[in-house]
Amino acid sequence: MPVSLLADWGNFYVITGSSAAALTGLTFVVIALANASVTTTVWGLHAFVTPTIVHFGTVLAMAAFLSVPHQSLMSLSLGLGVAGVGGLVYGLTIGAIMRRRLSGYIPVREDWLWHAILPTLAYSALLGMAFLIWHCTDQSLYGVAAISMLLLYIGIHNAWDVAVSVSLRKQQDSPSPKAQGSTAAPE
């Protein structure tokens, strides 16, 4: 493989890796703030929050892996294959966790799409890129970039979904001004 093949992708992976790292940190901050004000369930964390961190972490790890100098087709294929298999197994595990519904919350179609189906498809495609890279190297690298962006977008969507859900639940749990004995006039 020519040395310049991955060198051309350097800026892309600096941007995606940095974005994934920053979004991971922000997700931790949101969860820490939410934990102080709203009770969370272990099921909810395993099914909805942890996968978001895993997707961001995968994008960060792929950015670091693809920035390592002197990669060969063999090392790229093995790295992408390991990430694809790991993500595929993880996606199926998340689907099983969501199906158990341990907290009484029944996942809706959008939950299944964003938390189980799309990530599992992305990791399956990553596994496919591990095999395609031998025959269509340039196109496979574009495929890996698209998968990185998809996982980043899935993580952003899911983090936003969790933040909105926590915010709405906090509003529902807080007593109204009348219940607190407020003398404020109704609007």
C-alpha positions in Angstrom: 0.0 0.0 0.0 1.4 3.4 -0.9 2.5 5.4 2.1 0.3 8.4 1.1 -2.9 6.4 1.0 -3.7 6.9 4.7 -1.8 10.1 5.0 -4.5 11.8 2.8 -7.0 10.9 5.6 -5.0 12.5 8.4 -7.1 15.6 8.8 -10.4 13.7 8.6 -9.4 11.4 11.4 -8.0 14.3 13.5 -11.4 16.0 13.2 -13.5 12.9 13.8 -11.3 11.6 16.6 -11.3 15.0 18.4 -15.1 15.3 18.0 -15.7 11.8 19.4 -13.4 12.6 22.4 -15.1 15.9 23.1 -18.6 14.4 22.8 -17.6 11.6 25.1 -16.6 14.1 27.7 -19.8 16.1 27.3 -21.8 13.0 27.6 -20.1 12.3 31.0 -21.0 15.8 32.1 -24.6 15.4 31.1 -24.9 12.1 32.9 -23.2 13.5 36.0 -25.6 16.4 36.1 -28.6 14.2 35.4 -27.6 11.8 38.1 -27.8 14.6 40.7 -31.4 15.5 39.8 -33.1 12.4 38.3 -33.0 8.7 39.3 -31.6 6.4 36.6 -32.0 2.7 36.2 -29.2 0.3 35.4 -31.2 -1.0 32.5 -31.5 2.6 31.0 -27.8 3.1 31.4 -26.9 -0.2 29.7 -29.4 0.2 26.9 -29.2 3.9 26.1 -26.2 5.7 27.6 -23.3 3.2 27.5 -23.8 2.4 23.8 -23.5 6.1 23.1 -20.1 6.2 24.8 -19.1 3.0 23.0 -19.9 4.5 19.6 -18.0 7.7 20.4 -15.1 5.5 21.7 -15.2 3.4 18.5 -14.9 6.5 16.3 -12.0 7.7 18.5 -10.3 4.3 18.4 -10.7 4.0 14.7 -9.3 7.5 14.2 -6.2 6.6 16.3 -5.8 3.3 14.6 -6.0 4.8 11.1 -3.5 7.5 12.0 -0.8 4.9 13.0 2.0 5.2 10.4 3.0 2.3 8.1 -0.2 0.4 8.1 -0.4 -2.5 5.7 -3.5 -4.0 4.1 -3.2 -6.9 6.6 -3.1 -4.6 9.6 -6.0 -2.5 8.3 -8.1 -5.6 7.5 -7.4 -7.1 10.9 -8.1 -3.9 12.8 -11.3 -3.2 10.9 -12.4 -6.8 11.3 -11.9 -6.8 15.1 -13.8 -3.6 15.4 -16.6 -4.8 13.2 -17.0 -8.1 15.0 -16.8 -6.5 18.4 -19.4 -3.8 17.4 -21.7 -6.4 15.8 -21.7 -8.6 19.0 -22.2 -5.4 21.1 -25.1 -4.3 18.9 -26.8 -7.6 19.2 -26.3 -7.5 23.0 -27.9 -4.1 23.2 -30.9 -5.4 21.2 -31.2 -8.3 23.7 -31.0 -5.8 26.6 -33.7 -3.6 25.1 -35.9 -6.6 24.5 -35.9 -7.5 28.2 -37.4 -4.1 29.2 -36.3 -4.4 32.8 -37.4 -1.0 33.9 -41.0 -1.0 32.7 -40.1 1.3 29.7 -41.1 -0.2 26.4 -38.7 0.9 23.7 -40.5 2.6 20.7 -39.6 2.2 17.0 -37.2 5.1 17.1 -35.3 3.6 20.1 -34.9 0.3 18.2 -33.7 2.2 15.1 -31.1 4.4 16.7 -29.9 2.3 19.6 -29.9 -1.2 18.0 -30.5 -1.4 14.3 -28.4 1.4 12.8 -25.4 0.7 15.1 -25.5 -3.0 14.3 -25.7 -2.2 10.6 -22.8 0.2 10.9 -20.6 -2.4 12.6 -21.6 -5.0 10.1 -20.5 -2.7 7.3 -17.2 -2.1 9.1 -16.7 -5.9 9.1 -17.5 -5.9 5.4 -14.9 -3.2 4.9 -12.3 -5.5 6.5 -12.8 -7.9 3.6 -13.4 -5.3 0.8 -10.2 -3.4 1.6 -8.2 -6.2 -0.2 -10.0 -5.6 -3.5 -11.2 -2.0 -3.4 -8.8 -0.2 -1.1 -9.7 3.4 -1.9 -13.5 2.8 -1.9 -13.2 0.9 1.4 -11.4 3.8 3.0 -14.3 6.0 2.0 -16.6 3.4 3.4 -14.8 3.4 6.7 -15.0 7.2 6.8 -18.8 7.0 6.1 -19.2 4.5 8.9 -17.2 6.7 11.3 -19.5 9.6 10.5 -22.6 7.4 10.9 -21.4 6.2 14.3 -20.6 9.8 15.3 -24.0 10.9 14.2 -25.8 8.0 15.9 -23.9 8.9 19.1 -24.9 12.6 18.8 -28.5 11.7 18.2 -28.6 9.2 21.1 -26.9 11.6 23.5 -29.4 14.3 22.5 -32.2 11.9 23.0 -31.0 10.9 26.5 -30.5 14.6 27.5 -34.0 15.6 26.3 -35.5 12.5 28.1 -33.7 13.4 31.3 -34.8 17.0 31.0 -38.4 16.1 30.4 -38.4 13.6 33.3 -36.9 16.2 35.6 -39.7 18.7 34.7 -42.3 16.0 35.3 -40.8 15.1 38.7 -40.5 18.7 40.0 -43.6 20.0 41.8 -45.6 22.8 40.3 -45.4 26.3 41.9 -48.9 25.8 43.4 -47.8 22.6 45.1 -44.9 24.4 46.6 -47.2 27.0 48.1 -46.3 29.7 45.7 -48.3 32.9 45.9 -47.4 33.9 42.3 -50.4 34.9 40.2 -51.3 32.5 37.4 -50.2 33.6 33.9 
